[in-house]
Amino acid sequence: MKVCVTAISNSLDASLDPHFGRCLYFIIIDGDSTEFTILKNASAFSSDGAGVQAAQLILNREIDVLITGYIGPKAFSILSSKGIDVLTFADGSVSDALKACKSNVLEKLDASNSPVKDRYEVPVRRIPRTWELI
């Protein structure tokens, strides 16, 4: 079983990064042999669509499980449509997340758990028209 964990740095001792699309690294662990691969997330600083880009980055790595804190609806849809289980882990290191996964204590998501983005809740402010065309 291949497990991908979002991380803030490039080691198994790194803290889990709770933001899937904006995480700095993906650490992919072969659960049977404990060998791992580190991928730098090129979309971490993207202005838009980071989650979708991150999902596409890890799709060709043949992972079975993703462990992260929060994941948006588009990225969740992409990964779950390919049969990848998305599990949540609140706090700890990549190794802690892997141990929790092997112990079957992590929650499997059925949908996105990303908090609502503030930019969609800001009302549009209309500027009053103060002049007329002649």
Helices and strands as residue ranges (DSSP letters): E 2-7, E 25-30, E 36-40, H 50-59, E 65-68, H 73-81, E 85-88, H 94-102, E 107-108, G 118-120
